[in-house]
């Protein structure tokens, strides 16, 4: 025996030796007929987060303002659940959706919604520029607590549940938009179509910068496919200037079969370095608080109509639209008008600010009844 060992009685009634455990662990009994073990005491060790709200917004995928399902997705940045984009480039065709989770480990841990990507047209021979990126961008001023560019820069831990048909190596990349620096970390999907919990440690960036503004600070990218333009170098596992060929080395191709699906939920970003045994619980928000944070970047007015007053004659009519929360920046507006009676001469959206805008209609006939049937206000990063 050496210093720190524990002596206990084994199954045969003879003394047995438990080697010294990890510093900070506690001796855990497992009841009669079982040997004691060392274990982290997550019930009594309190973690004090430096952030009051989750750094990843809508990590439980509960808010989906635009749609809950989109098919024939083969290009562009596409949303289902708010704040997360799915972007394929010459990497098959997909149906993406907000998935209802009804069983399995995430369900047992309290998660009821997630992201699903279903491959409907395969691409088993990727071109050099082919790729699929599932991503979320985080606003720069919300990341000043990371202290990037200083000797006190913080490490990060990204955790999530994933279920994928395709097994093998996958890559998480963090891209810092202000400095043009990045780092990539590989993880493994071990079992096909099985929920697996991944905890990925990400190094601190003492040499980069994150501006204190409302632009993009960090972008977190789950690579799902990558051509030679992104895989022909060596994986960039330390922070450095972004190098295209080092971004996703070793990434498996989830687009190579129409049998392939990818499911993700419970995305959690923590300041500090944790393991699956020590990471703090998912920081749950109420649906209302989660929705309000999403609305800073995108708000869709989901009232049935916004009716303009009945008018006798050609006239300009105005409505002042107050947003539910201050938006990140002056938004891009997409507003649809319907003439329930009479006709419309012209429409406009003016004075768009972070908190409000003015919707304007010019009627072209007497007795016009005009309604605003759809409003979308986009201030995404």
ABEGO torsion letter per residue (X at the ends): XBBGBBBBBBAAGBBBBBBBBBBGBBBBBAEBGBBBBBBBBAAABBBBBABABBABBGAAGABBAABABBBGBABEBBBBBBGBBBBBBGBEBBBBBBBBBABEAAAAAGBABBBBBBBABBBABBBAABBBBBBBBBBAAAAAAAGBGBAABBBBBBBBBBBBABBEBBBBBBBBAAAGBBBBBBBBBABBGBBBBBBBBBBBBAABBBBBBABBABBBBBBABBBAAAAABBBBABBBBBBAAAAABGBBBAAABAABBBBBBGBBBBBEBBBAAABBBBBBBBAAAAAAAAAAABBBBABABBBBBBBBEBBBBBBBBBBABBBABBBBBBBBBBBABEBBABBBBBGBBAABBBBBBBBABBGBBBBBABBBBBABX
